[in-house]
Amino acid sequence: MEPEALRSYLLGFPEVSEETPFGPDAVVYKTDGKMFALTDWDTLPLRINLKCDPERAQQLRDAHRCVEPGYHMNKKHWNTVTLDGSVPDAVFLEWVRHSFECVLKGMPKARQQEIRKQLESNARSESPATRERESLREDLRRGI
């Protein structure tokens, strides 16, 4: 996965901020003030820390050599994933979404509902059919 595509994906979740509270090399992605991802974009291969349900975290570590206990994080709730190409992008992106969902579960119910509505809205607006319609509209506007 290309770093810019991953960064766009991370920033595509509702109300996400990109911060550097630990210095310029550690970029943190938060929603509602709660961290769900941390990476150093200059590290090769790219590695990213993702929050994870404890049972699932161990399952992922056992099943994938690119998944290790979270570096400098609570090992029970965080994994470090090395993007070495051993896992398909779709699977990896599902892990990122799971990380976001873990943070979401810790929020008050009303706040969860607000953010879930935004997630659903984003999912509908980014569907292939919607993108195709938007592309056709743009072509019509340009007179193609």
Contacts in CASP RR format, 6 or more apart in sequence:
PFRMAT RR
TARGET T0000
AUTHOR 0000-0000-0000
METHOD contacts of the structure
MODEL  1
MEPEALRSYLLGFPEVSEETPFGPDAVVYKTDGKMFALTDWDTLPLRINL
KCDPERAQQLRDAHRCVEPGYHMNKKHWNTVTLDGSVPDAVFLEWVRHSF
ECVLKGMPKARQQEIRKQLESNARSESPATRERESLREDLRRGI
1 83 0 8 1.000
1 85 0 8 1.000
1 89 0 8 1.000
1 92 0 8 1.000
1 93 0 8 1.000
3 41 0 8 1.000
3 46 0 8 1.000
6 46 0 8 1.000
6 48 0 8 1.000
6 83 0 8 1.000
6 96 0 8 1.000
7 18 0 8 1.000
7 41 0 8 1.000
9 93 0 8 1.000
9 96 0 8 1.000
10 16 0 8 1.000
10 18 0 8 1.000
10 29 0 8 1.000
10 37 0 8 1.000
10 96 0 8 1.000
11 18 0 8 1.000
11 29 0 8 1.000
12 122 0 8 1.000
13 29 0 8 1.000
13 31 0 8 1.000
13 36 0 8 1.000
13 100 0 8 1.000
13 119 0 8 1.000
13 122 0 8 1.000
14 31 0 8 1.000
14 115 0 8 1.000
14 118 0 8 1.000
14 119 0 8 1.000
14 122 0 8 1.000
15 31 0 8 1.000
15 32 0 8 1.000
15 115 0 8 1.000
15 118 0 8 1.000
16 29 0 8 1.000
16 30 0 8 1.000
16 31 0 8 1.000
17 29 0 8 1.000
17 30 0 8 1.000
17 31 0 8 1.000
17 33 0 8 1.000
18 27 0 8 1.000
18 28 0 8 1.000
18 29 0 8 1.000
19 27 0 8 1.000
19 28 0 8 1.000
19 29 0 8 1.000
19 30 0 8 1.000
20 26 0 8 1.000
20 27 0 8 1.000
20 28 0 8 1.000
21 28 0 8 1.000
22 28 0 8 1.000
25 40 0 8 1.000
25 42 0 8 1.000
26 38 0 8 1.000
26 39 0 8 1.000
26 40 0 8 1.000
27 38 0 8 1.000
27 39 0 8 1.000
27 40 0 8 1.000
27 41 0 8 1.000
28 35 0 8 1.000
28 37 0 8 1.000
28 38 0 8 1.000
29 35 0 8 1.000
29 36 0 8 1.000
29 37 0 8 1.000
29 38 0 8 1.000
30 36 0 8 1.000
31 100 0 8 1.000
31 103 0 8 1.000
31 104 0 8 1.000
31 115 0 8 1.000
32 103 0 8 1.000
32 107 0 8 1.000
32 111 0 8 1.000
32 115 0 8 1.000
34 103 0 8 1.000
34 106 0 8 1.000
34 107 0 8 1.000
35 51 0 8 1.000
35 103 0 8 1.000
36 50 0 8 1.000
36 51 0 8 1.000
36 99 0 8 1.000
36 100 0 8 1.000
36 102 0 8 1.000
36 103 0 8 1.000
37 48 0 8 1.000
37 49 0 8 1.000
37 50 0 8 1.000
37 51 0 8 1.000
37 96 0 8 1.000
37 99 0 8 1.000
38 48 0 8 1.000
38 49 0 8 1.000
38 73 0 8 1.000
39 46 0 8 1.000
39 47 0 8 1.000
39 48 0 8 1.000
39 49 0 8 1.000
40 47 0 8 1.000
45 82 0 8 1.000
45 83 0 8 1.000
45 84 0 8 1.000
46 82 0 8 1.000
46 83 0 8 1.000
47 71 0 8 1.000
47 80 0 8 1.000
47 81 0 8 1.000
47 82 0 8 1.000
47 83 0 8 1.000
48 80 0 8 1.000
48 81 0 8 1.000
48 83 0 8 1.000
48 96 0 8 1.000
49 70 0 8 1.000
49 71 0 8 1.000
49 72 0 8 1.000
49 73 0 8 1.000
49 78 0 8 1.000
49 79 0 8 1.000
49 80 0 8 1.000
49 81 0 8 1.000
50 78 0 8 1.000
50 79 0 8 1.000
50 80 0 8 1.000
50 81 0 8 1.000
50 95 0 8 1.000
50 96 0 8 1.000
50 98 0 8 1.000
50 99 0 8 1.000
51 77 0 8 1.000
51 78 0 8 1.000
51 99 0 8 1.000
51 102 0 8 1.000
51 103 0 8 1.000
52 60 0 8 1.000
52 77 0 8 1.000
52 78 0 8 1.000
52 79 0 8 1.000
52 95 0 8 1.000
52 98 0 8 1.000
52 99 0 8 1.000
52 102 0 8 1.000
53 98 0 8 1.000
53 102 0 8 1.000
54 76 0 8 1.000
54 77 0 8 1.000
56 98 0 8 1.000
57 69 0 8 1.000
57 76 0 8 1.000
57 77 0 8 1.000
57 78 0 8 1.000
57 79 0 8 1.000
60 67 0 8 1.000
60 79 0 8 1.000
60 95 0 8 1.000
61 67 0 8 1.000
61 68 0 8 1.000
61 69 0 8 1.000
61 79 0 8 1.000
64 86 0 8 1.000
64 87 0 8 1.000
65 86 0 8 1.000
66 81 0 8 1.000
66 82 0 8 1.000
66 83 0 8 1.000
66 84 0 8 1.000
66 85 0 8 1.000
66 86 0 8 1.000
66 87 0 8 1.000
67 79 0 8 1.000
67 80 0 8 1.000
67 81 0 8 1.000
67 82 0 8 1.000
68 79 0 8 1.000
68 80 0 8 1.000
68 82 0 8 1.000
69 75 0 8 1.000
69 78 0 8 1.000
69 79 0 8 1.000
69 80 0 8 1.000
70 78 0 8 1.000
70 79 0 8 1.000
70 80 0 8 1.000
71 80 0 8 1.000
73 80 0 8 1.000
77 102 0 8 1.000
79 95 0 8 1.000
81 87 0 8 1.000
81 92 0 8 1.000
81 95 0 8 1.000
83 92 0 8 1.000
104 112 0 8 1.000
104 115 0 8 1.000
104 116 0 8 1.000
105 112 0 8 1.000
106 112 0 8 1.000
107 115 0 8 1.000
124 130 0 8 1.000
END
